[in-house]
Amino acid sequence: MTEQQTRSALSGQTPRRRSENQARRQARLVTVVLLVVAAAVAVWLLLDVFSGDVGGTASPSSFPASAGESTVATTTIPAPQPVAVPAESIGAPWGTTQGVTMFRGNPTRSWFGRGALAATPQLRWSYPEGEMCSVSVDLGEESEWCGTGWTGQPLVWTNLEGTTELLFGGYDGAVHFVDAATGEPTREPFPTGDLIKGFGAIDPDGYPLLYFGSRDNKFRIVALDREPVSQVWSMDAFDVDGLWNDDWDSSPAIVDGILYVGGENGWFYAIELNRTYGDQGRVRVRPEVLFSAPTYDAEFLEMLNEGKPRPPAAELPRDGSGSDLDYDVEISVENSPVFFRNRVYVANSAGRILGFDISDIREGRARVVFDYWAGGDIDGTMAVDSRGRLIVPIEFEPNDKAGKPPMSEAEAAHQREVGQLVKLDPYADGDPRLWGVDLTAGGENAGIWASPVLYEGLVYVPTHTGELLAVSAANGEVVWRDSVGPKTWSSPVIVGDQLIQATFASGIRGYSLADPRHPERLWTVELPESGEVESTPVVWEGTLYVGSRNGFFYAVGE
């Protein structure tokens, strides 16, 4: 017997039968492998729907092509990507720096501080001794601005000396540094060349750095580990060929060492900070712009201006191009970027909402994976829920500013149809709009300037015409409302089970959310000297901090 025949005899199989059995086993193995691959593809597709790492563009039929590379469906399984901002970060502090380091506390814009206010809070202190005021030019008109304005949320951190320190920008054109316990200045104000509206962010990763912009065109990085504090980098709004303005109302977010911010020039930026420390232990940065792009393109501008008269040459944009595509372009980014997993969303003042996939941002790529035209100015920052769906606040301004062409009937009808509080699913295959609430009744200018907050299946938000609303996040039904006075632009905050709303005309109000569908007013604190509040407050260890248009900054607590 040959060796092969011996093995066959011992196994009870002929070589041919053994070969057939081996073929069957190989076929079964191939089948199993194919089933595993198919299951992996199915799991990945489900994760794509709910995670947002990769997805298709969802656009209404009337919207032009997006500015940037569009995304097409693919069956290729991508390499695993680290999640930049996990869903679990909703409602939680961000980073290692103790405090509220950016607008609404984290990149999902959903954490407002800690320590609910007492049952009967009082005014604790005011700052400074004299009013914070300056003269500024806006759209060619010179006027005096005082206090702090929209959005103007203060920041809070424990500084290098161990003091709980408040930082905020004022209409006097300076950044102020205040002891949270006493209201006394902790250091000299840092001056800029013009007023500061929306404020910035403190580095969330422990570096003593402040990031913010001013109406003097500059977006700055300031080092906080030296006296006096010192600017270590800046960029100018005019560094790119933008369309509208030079202000920086958007509050940046820092995610994985990259700063994301929008400008009133209509552009969106991602900047690698390259933070480190020098030989003497001082913080240093070497910023690199990884990605920048306008939130508009020629086709969008053409669509936006269809049927509208061309304004006089003097009212054309500051870039002076004179192109027919460059008029009626109040296209700025004033809301703050909001994140969900590997996506960042930003909207502009012409109603366009863009979602970028930032998985490859360090290679200079940010694919447009969502593109939707809502119509109307979107200055308020969007909220995001645990499945990545957006709550969008929209303004309605049929003829807001001199020199701006009046809104056409078709555009007004579109805005009423979409609504001024809108829920969108950026992962939907078809129309992403889930519901919208029409808030145009009750005034020529209407809608929402504030940023909504989500809590227990409800959306809380104030309107320009003076109502604080609770809206079902499931279907858009308004389940509760309270009159808070017109021009309520301050965004509501929730700490514990308290809803806090600062108003322009009715003081600061606290509501119990023991029954979220029926908030009960617990207290009202009136600020002195009119106390008109546009800024969004922050809460830290049971005390609320906010500035007013009357020229002063306040602490409210026990």
C-alpha positions as CSV (number, residue, x, y, z in Angstrom):
1,M,0.0,0.0,0.0
2,T,1.0,3.5,-0.7
3,E,1.1,6.0,2.2
4,Q,-1.9,7.7,0.7
5,Q,-3.8,4.4,0.5
6,T,-2.9,3.6,4.1
7,R,-4.3,6.9,5.3
8,S,-7.4,6.2,3.2
9,A,-7.9,2.8,4.7
10,L,-7.5,4.0,8.3
11,S,-10.1,6.7,7.7
12,G,-12.5,4.4,5.9
13,Q,-12.5,6.8,2.9
14,T,-11.2,6.5,-0.7
15,P,-9.2,9.3,-2.0
16,R,-12.0,10.3,-4.2
17,R,-14.6,10.3,-1.4
18,R,-12.2,12.2,0.9
19,S,-11.8,14.8,-1.9
20,E,-15.5,15.1,-2.3
21,N,-15.9,15.6,1.5
22,Q,-13.2,18.2,1.5
23,A,-14.9,20.1,-1.3
24,R,-18.2,20.0,0.7
25,R,-16.4,21.4,3.8
26,Q,-14.8,24.1,1.8
27,A,-18.1,25.0,0.2
28,R,-19.7,25.2,3.7
29,L,-16.8,27.4,4.9
30,V,-17.2,29.8,2.0
31,T,-20.9,30.0,2.7
32,V,-20.2,30.8,6.4
33,V,-17.7,33.5,5.4
34,L,-20.2,35.0,2.9
35,L,-22.9,35.1,5.6
36,V,-20.5,36.8,8.1
37,V,-19.6,39.4,5.5
38,A,-23.3,40.0,4.7
39,A,-24.1,40.4,8.4
40,A,-21.2,42.9,8.8
41,V,-22.5,44.9,5.9
42,A,-26.0,44.9,7.4
43,V,-24.7,46.0,10.8
44,W,-22.6,48.7,9.2
45,L,-25.6,50.1,7.3
46,L,-27.6,50.1,10.5
47,L,-24.8,51.9,12.4
48,D,-24.6,54.4,9.5
49,V,-28.2,55.3,9.9
50,F,-28.0,55.8,13.6
51,S,-24.4,57.0,14.1
52,G,-23.8,59.5,11.3
53,D,-20.3,58.5,10.5
54,V,-21.1,58.3,6.8
55,G,-24.3,59.1,5.0
56,G,-26.0,60.5,1.9
57,T,-27.0,64.0,1.2
58,A,-30.6,64.9,2.2
59,S,-31.8,67.9,0.2
60,P,-35.2,69.4,-0.7
61,S,-35.9,69.2,-4.4
62,S,-35.6,72.9,-5.0
63,F,-32.1,73.3,-3.4
64,P,-29.0,73.7,-5.7
65,A,-25.9,71.6,-5.5
66,S,-23.9,71.9,-2.3
67,A,-20.7,73.9,-1.9
68,G,-18.1,71.1,-1.8
69,E,-17.8,67.5,-2.6
70,S,-21.1,65.7,-2.4
71,T,-21.4,62.2,-0.9
72,V,-22.8,59.2,-2.9
73,A,-24.1,55.9,-1.6
74,T,-21.4,53.2,-1.4
75,T,-21.3,49.5,-0.4
76,T,-17.7,49.6,0.5
77,I,-17.2,48.9,4.2
78,P,-15.1,51.8,5.6
79,A,-12.2,51.4,8.0
80,P,-13.3,52.0,11.6
81,Q,-13.1,55.7,12.5
82,P,-12.8,57.1,16.0
83,V,-15.9,59.0,17.0
84,A,-15.2,62.6,17.5
85,V,-18.2,63.5,19.6
86,P,-20.1,60.5,20.9
87,A,-23.8,60.6,21.5
88,E,-23.1,60.0,25.2
89,S,-21.6,63.5,25.5
90,I,-25.1,65.0,25.2
91,G,-25.9,66.7,28.5
92,A,-22.4,66.2,29.9
93,P,-19.3,68.4,30.5
94,W,-16.6,68.3,27.9
95,G,-12.9,67.9,28.3
96,T,-10.7,68.0,31.4
97,T,-11.0,71.7,32.2
98,Q,-13.3,72.3,35.1
99,G,-16.1,74.7,34.2
100,V,-18.3,75.7,31.3
101,T,-15.7,76.3,28.6
102,M,-17.8,77.0,25.5
103,F,-21.3,78.2,24.4
104,R,-23.9,75.7,25.9
105,G,-21.1,73.8,27.6
106,N,-20.0,71.2,25.0
107,P,-19.9,70.5,21.3
108,T,-23.5,69.1,21.3
109,R,-24.5,72.4,22.9
110,S,-26.3,70.7,25.7
111,W,-24.7,71.3,29.1
112,F,-25.3,74.6,30.9
113,G,-23.5,74.3,34.2
114,R,-24.2,72.7,37.6
115,G,-25.9,73.4,40.8
116,A,-29.6,74.5,40.6
117,L,-30.5,77.9,42.1
118,A,-32.1,78.3,45.5
119,A,-35.8,78.6,45.9
120,T,-35.6,82.4,46.3
121,P,-32.4,83.7,44.6
122,Q,-31.3,87.3,45.0
123,L,-29.0,89.6,43.2
124,R,-25.5,88.9,44.8
125,W,-23.2,91.4,43.0
126,S,-22.8,93.5,39.9
127,Y,-19.7,94.4,37.9
128,P,-18.1,96.9,37.1
129,E,-18.4,100.1,39.0
130,G,-19.1,102.1,35.8
131,E,-20.9,101.0,32.6
132,M,-19.2,99.0,30.0
133,C,-20.0,101.0,26.8
134,S,-18.4,102.0,23.5
135,V,-19.3,103.5,20.2
136,S,-19.4,101.2,17.2
137,V,-20.4,101.4,13.5
138,D,-22.9,98.8,12.2
139,L,-24.0,99.0,8.5
140,G,-22.7,102.5,8.3
141,E,-24.5,103.8,11.4
142,E,-22.6,104.9,14.5
143,S,-24.2,104.2,17.9
144,E,-23.4,103.5,21.5
145,W,-23.5,99.9,22.7
146,C,-23.5,99.0,26.4
147,G,-23.2,95.9,28.5
148,T,-23.2,92.5,26.9
149,G,-25.4,91.3,24.1
150,W,-26.5,88.3,21.9
151,T,-25.2,85.7,22.4
152,G,-22.8,86.8,25.1
153,Q,-22.7,83.7,27.3
154,P,-19.9,84.0,30.0
155,L,-17.4,81.2,30.5
156,V,-16.3,79.8,33.8
157,W,-13.2,77.9,34.8
158,T,-10.8,77.3,37.7
159,N,-7.8,79.4,36.7
160,L,-4.1,78.6,37.4
161,E,-4.3,80.3,40.8
162,G,-7.3,78.1,41.9
163,T,-9.9,80.9,41.6
164,T,-13.2,80.3,40.0
165,E,-13.0,82.9,37.3
166,L,-15.6,84.3,34.9
167,L,-14.6,85.4,31.4
168,F,-16.9,87.4,29.1
169,G,-16.7,89.9,26.2
170,G,-18.4,93.3,26.5
171,Y,-19.8,96.0,24.3
172,D,-16.9,98.1,25.6
173,G,-14.7,96.1,23.3
174,A,-12.8,94.2,26.0
175,V,-12.6,90.7,27.6
176,H,-13.3,90.9,31.3
177,F,-12.0,88.6,34.0
178,V,-14.0,88.4,37.3
179,D,-13.9,86.5,40.5
180,A,-17.1,84.4,40.5
181,A,-17.4,84.6,44.3
182,T,-16.9,88.3,44.8
183,G,-17.5,90.1,41.5
184,E,-14.0,91.7,41.8
185,P,-11.7,91.8,38.8
186,T,-9.0,89.1,38.7
187,R,-6.9,90.9,36.1
188,E,-7.0,93.8,33.7
189,P,-9.5,93.6,30.8
190,F,-8.0,92.6,27.5
191,P,-8.9,95.3,24.9
192,T,-9.8,94.8,21.2
193,G,-10.5,97.3,18.5
194,D,-14.3,97.0,18.6
195,L,-17.2,95.4,20.6
196,I,-17.5,91.7,21.3
197,K,-21.0,90.2,20.8
198,G,-21.0,86.4,20.8
199,F,-18.2,85.1,23.0
200,G,-15.6,82.4,22.7
201,A,-14.3,79.3,24.4
202,I,-11.7,78.3,27.0
203,D,-9.6,75.4,25.9
204,P,-11.4,72.3,27.3
205,D,-8.2,70.2,27.4
206,G,-6.4,72.0,30.2
207,Y,-4.3,74.4,28.2
208,P,-4.6,78.0,29.5
209,L,-6.0,79.5,26.2
210,L,-9.0,81.6,25.3
211,Y,-10.4,81.7,21.8
212,F,-12.8,84.5,20.7
213,G,-13.6,87.0,18.0
214,S,-14.4,90.8,17.9
215,R,-16.0,93.2,15.5
216,D,-12.5,94.5,14.7
217,N,-12.3,91.7,12.2
218,K,-10.0,89.5,14.3
219,F,-10.4,86.1,15.7
220,R,-7.9,85.6,18.4
221,I,-6.1,83.2,20.6
222,V,-5.1,84.6,24.0
223,A,-2.7,82.9,26.5
224,L,-4.0,83.0,30.1
225,D,-0.8,81.8,31.8
226,R,0.9,85.2,31.9
227,E,0.2,88.7,33.2
228,P,-1.0,90.6,31.4
229,V,-2.7,88.0,29.2
230,S,-1.3,88.0,25.8
231,Q,-2.5,87.4,22.2
232,V,-0.5,84.6,20.6
233,W,-2.3,84.3,17.3
234,S,-5.1,85.9,15.2
235,M,-6.8,85.7,11.8
236,D,-8.7,88.3,10.0
237,A,-12.2,88.0,8.6
238,F,-10.9,89.7,5.4
239,D,-8.3,87.0,4.9
240,V,-10.8,85.3,2.6
241,D,-13.1,86.8,0.0
242,G,-16.3,86.7,2.1
243,L,-19.6,88.3,1.3
244,W,-21.0,90.0,4.3
245,N,-19.5,91.2,7.5
246,D,-16.4,91.1,9.7
247,D,-17.9,90.1,13.1
248,W,-17.5,86.8,15.0
249,D,-20.8,85.9,16.7
250,S,-20.2,82.2,16.5
251,S,-18.7,80.5,19.5
252,P,-16.0,78.0,18.6
253,A,-15.9,74.4,19.7
254,I,-12.6,72.5,20.3
255,V,-12.8,68.8,19.4
256,D,-9.6,66.6,19.4
257,G,-7.3,69.6,19.3
258,I,-9.1,71.2,16.3
259,L,-11.1,74.5,16.6
260,Y,-14.3,74.8,14.6
261,V,-15.9,78.3,14.1
262,G,-18.0,80.2,11.6
263,G,-17.6,83.9,10.7
264,E,-20.0,86.7,9.6
265,N,-18.0,86.6,6.4
266,G,-20.1,83.5,5.6
267,W,-17.2,81.1,5.9
268,F,-16.6,78.0,8.1
269,Y,-13.2,77.0,9.5
270,A,-11.5,74.0,11.0
271,I,-8.1,74.9,12.6
272,E,-5.5,72.5,14.0
273,L,-4.3,74.3,17.1
274,N,-1.0,72.4,17.7
275,R,-0.9,73.3,21.4
276,T,2.2,72.7,23.4
277,Y,4.4,74.3,26.1
278,G,7.7,76.1,25.7
279,D,11.0,75.8,27.5
280,Q,9.8,78.2,30.3
281,G,6.5,76.3,30.7
282,R,4.4,78.8,28.9
283,V,1.7,77.6,26.6
284,R,2.3,77.9,22.8
285,V,0.2,77.4,19.7
286,R,1.0,76.9,16.0
287,P,-2.4,77.1,14.3
288,E,-2.9,75.6,10.9
289,V,-6.1,76.0,8.9
290,L,-7.0,72.5,7.9
291,F,-10.3,73.4,6.1
292,S,-12.2,76.5,5.2
293,A,-15.1,77.0,2.9
294,P,-17.9,79.4,2.2
295,T,-21.4,78.3,3.2
296,Y,-22.7,79.4,-0.2
297,D,-21.9,79.0,-3.8
298,A,-22.8,80.7,-7.1
299,E,-25.8,78.5,-7.7
300,F,-27.2,79.2,-4.2
301,L,-26.7,82.9,-4.6
302,E,-28.5,82.8,-8.0
303,M,-31.4,80.9,-6.5
304,L,-31.5,83.3,-3.5
305,N,-31.7,86.4,-5.7
306,E,-34.2,85.1,-8.3
307,G,-36.8,87.8,-9.0
308,K,-35.3,90.3,-6.6
309,P,-34.2,93.8,-7.7
310,R,-30.5,94.5,-7.8
311,P,-29.6,97.0,-5.0
312,P,-27.6,100.2,-5.7
313,A,-23.8,99.7,-6.1
314,A,-23.2,101.3,-2.7
315,E,-25.1,98.5,-1.0
316,L,-23.2,95.7,-2.7
317,P,-21.0,93.5,-0.5
318,R,-17.8,94.7,1.0
319,D,-15.7,92.6,-1.4
320,G,-16.6,95.0,-4.1
321,S,-16.9,92.4,-6.8
322,G,-20.0,93.9,-8.4
323,S,-21.0,90.5,-9.8
324,D,-24.7,89.9,-10.4
325,L,-24.4,86.9,-8.1
326,D,-23.0,89.0,-5.2
327,Y,-26.0,91.1,-4.2
328,D,-28.6,90.6,-1.5
329,V,-26.1,88.5,0.4
330,E,-26.5,88.9,4.1
331,I,-24.8,85.5,4.2
332,S,-23.1,85.1,7.6
333,V,-22.5,82.4,10.1
334,E,-23.6,83.6,13.5
335,N,-24.8,80.3,15.1
336,S,-22.3,78.0,16.8
337,P,-21.3,74.7,15.2
338,V,-23.0,71.7,16.7
339,F,-21.6,68.2,16.6
340,F,-22.9,64.6,16.6
341,R,-20.4,61.7,16.3
342,N,-18.3,62.5,13.2
343,R,-20.5,65.2,11.8
344,V,-20.5,69.0,12.4
345,Y,-23.5,71.1,11.4
346,V,-23.6,74.8,10.7
347,A,-26.2,77.2,9.3
348,N,-26.0,80.5,7.6
349,S,-28.2,83.6,7.7
350,A,-29.7,82.7,4.3
351,G,-31.3,79.6,5.8
352,R,-28.8,77.0,4.5
353,I,-27.9,74.1,6.8
354,L,-24.8,72.1,6.0
355,G,-23.5,69.0,7.6
356,F,-19.8,68.0,7.2
357,D,-18.2,64.6,7.8
358,I,-15.0,65.4,9.7
359,S,-13.6,61.9,9.7
360,D,-10.8,63.0,7.3
361,I,-10.4,66.6,8.5
362,R,-6.7,66.2,9.3
363,E,-6.2,65.4,5.6
364,G,-8.0,68.7,4.8
365,R,-11.3,67.0,3.7
366,A,-14.7,67.7,5.1
367,R,-17.4,66.1,2.9
368,V,-20.8,67.7,2.7
369,V,-23.2,64.9,3.9
370,F,-26.2,67.1,4.6
371,D,-27.5,70.2,2.7
372,Y,-30.9,71.7,3.4
373,W,-32.4,75.1,2.6
374,A,-34.9,76.1,5.3
375,G,-35.2,79.8,4.3
376,G,-34.9,82.5,6.9
377,D,-32.0,83.7,9.0
378,I,-30.6,81.0,11.3
379,D,-28.7,82.8,14.0
380,G,-29.7,80.6,17.0
381,T,-27.6,77.5,17.5
382,M,-29.2,74.2,16.7
383,A,-29.9,71.4,19.2
384,V,-29.2,67.7,18.5
385,D,-30.9,64.7,20.1
386,S,-29.4,61.3,20.9
387,R,-30.1,60.0,17.4
388,G,-28.5,62.9,15.6
389,R,-31.7,64.7,14.7
390,L,-31.6,68.5,14.6
391,I,-33.9,71.1,16.2
392,V,-33.5,74.3,14.2
393,P,-34.5,77.8,15.3
394,I,-35.3,80.2,12.4
395,E,-36.0,83.9,12.2
396,F,-38.7,85.5,10.1
397,E,-37.8,88.9,8.8
398,P,-39.9,90.0,5.8
399,N,-38.2,93.4,5.6
400,D,-35.8,93.7,8.4
401,K,-33.1,96.1,7.3
402,A,-32.8,99.2,5.1
403,G,-31.3,98.4,1.7
404,K,-32.2,94.8,1.8
405,P,-34.6,93.7,-0.9
406,P,-38.1,92.9,0.5
407,M,-38.9,89.2,0.9
408,S,-40.8,87.9,-2.0
409,E,-44.2,86.3,-1.5
410,A,-42.8,82.9,-2.6
411,E,-40.0,83.1,-0.1
412,A,-42.4,84.2,2.7
413,A,-44.7,81.3,1.8
414,H,-41.8,78.9,1.9
415,Q,-40.8,80.0,5.3
416,R,-44.3,79.6,6.6
417,E,-44.5,76.1,5.2
418,V,-41.1,75.0,6.7
419,G,-41.8,76.8,10.0
420,Q,-39.6,78.7,12.5
421,L,-39.0,75.7,14.8
422,V,-38.1,72.7,12.7
423,K,-37.0,69.2,13.4
424,L,-34.8,67.6,10.7
425,D,-33.4,64.0,10.3
426,P,-30.1,64.4,8.5
427,Y,-29.9,60.6,7.9
428,A,-33.3,60.4,6.1
429,D,-33.2,59.1,2.5
430,G,-36.0,61.6,1.5
431,D,-37.2,64.8,2.9
432,P,-35.5,65.3,6.2
433,R,-38.1,67.6,7.7
434,L,-40.1,65.7,10.4
435,W,-42.1,68.7,11.6
436,G,-42.2,72.5,11.7
437,V,-44.0,75.1,13.8
438,D,-45.2,78.2,12.1
439,L,-44.4,81.2,14.3
440,T,-44.9,84.0,11.8
441,A,-48.2,85.2,13.3
442,G,-48.2,88.1,15.8
443,G,-45.7,90.5,14.2
444,E,-43.8,91.5,11.1
445,N,-40.6,90.2,12.5
446,A,-41.1,86.8,14.2
447,G,-39.6,83.4,14.8
448,I,-36.6,82.6,17.1
449,W,-33.3,84.2,17.8
450,A,-32.5,82.0,20.8
451,S,-31.1,78.4,20.9
452,P,-33.5,75.7,21.9
453,V,-32.9,73.1,24.7
454,L,-34.1,69.5,24.8
455,Y,-35.4,67.9,28.0
456,E,-37.5,64.8,28.6
457,G,-38.9,64.6,25.1
458,L,-39.7,68.4,24.9
459,V,-38.1,71.4,23.3
460,Y,-38.0,74.6,25.3
461,V,-37.4,77.9,23.4
462,P,-38.6,81.6,23.5
463,T,-39.9,83.5,20.5
464,H,-39.1,87.0,19.3
465,T,-42.7,87.9,19.8
466,G,-42.6,87.0,23.5
467,E,-43.6,83.5,24.3
468,L,-41.7,80.8,26.1
469,L,-42.8,77.5,24.5
470,A,-42.6,73.8,25.4
471,V,-43.0,71.7,22.2
472,S,-43.2,68.0,21.8
473,A,-40.0,66.7,20.2
474,A,-41.9,63.8,18.8
475,N,-44.5,65.7,16.7
476,G,-44.1,69.5,17.1
477,E,-47.2,70.0,19.2
478,V,-47.0,73.1,21.4
479,V,-48.0,71.7,24.8
480,W,-47.3,74.8,27.0
481,R,-46.6,78.5,26.7
482,D,-45.9,81.5,29.0
483,S,-45.7,85.2,28.1
484,V,-42.2,86.5,28.7
485,G,-42.2,89.7,26.7
486,P,-40.9,90.6,23.2
487,K,-37.4,90.3,22.0
488,T,-36.5,87.4,24.2
489,W,-33.2,86.3,22.5
490,S,-31.5,84.8,25.5
491,S,-31.3,81.0,25.3
492,P,-32.9,79.0,28.1
493,V,-30.8,76.8,30.3
494,I,-31.7,73.7,32.3
495,V,-29.8,72.8,35.5
496,G,-31.2,69.9,37.6
497,D,-34.9,70.1,37.1
498,Q,-35.0,73.9,36.8
499,L,-35.6,75.8,33.6
500,I,-34.2,79.3,33.6
501,Q,-35.1,82.0,31.1
502,A,-33.6,85.5,31.0
503,T,-35.8,88.0,29.2
504,F,-35.5,91.4,27.6
505,A,-38.3,93.0,29.6
506,S,-39.5,90.6,32.4
507,G,-36.4,89.8,34.5
508,I,-34.9,86.4,34.9
509,R,-37.4,83.6,35.6
510,G,-37.0,80.1,37.1
511,Y,-39.4,77.3,36.5
512,S,-39.8,73.9,38.1
513,L,-39.7,71.0,35.6
514,A,-41.1,68.4,38.0
515,D,-43.9,68.1,35.4
516,P,-42.0,68.9,32.2
517,R,-45.2,69.4,30.2
518,H,-46.4,72.0,32.7
519,P,-43.5,74.1,34.0
520,E,-44.3,76.0,37.2
521,R,-42.8,79.4,37.8
522,L,-40.8,79.4,41.0
523,W,-39.2,82.8,41.1
524,T,-38.4,86.0,39.2
525,V,-35.4,88.3,39.7
526,E,-35.6,91.8,38.3
527,L,-32.3,93.4,37.4
528,P,-31.8,97.1,38.2
529,E,-31.8,99.9,35.6
530,S,-34.0,98.2,33.0
531,G,-31.9,95.0,33.0
532,E,-32.6,94.1,29.4
533,V,-30.9,90.8,28.8
534,E,-30.0,89.4,25.4
535,S,-27.1,87.3,26.6
536,T,-27.4,83.7,27.5
537,P,-26.6,83.0,31.2
538,V,-24.4,80.3,32.7
539,V,-25.0,78.5,36.0
540,W,-22.1,77.4,38.3
541,E,-22.4,75.9,41.8
542,G,-25.9,77.4,42.4
543,T,-25.3,80.9,41.0
544,L,-26.4,82.3,37.7
545,Y,-24.1,84.8,35.8
546,V,-25.3,87.0,33.0
547,G,-24.7,90.4,31.4
548,S,-27.3,93.0,30.5
549,R,-27.7,95.7,27.9
550,N,-27.8,98.3,30.7
551,G,-24.0,98.2,30.9
552,F,-23.4,95.8,33.8
553,F,-22.8,92.1,34.6
554,Y,-24.6,90.3,37.4
555,A,-24.5,87.3,39.7
556,V,-27.8,85.9,41.0
557,G,-28.0,83.2,43.7
558,E,-28.3,82.8,47.5
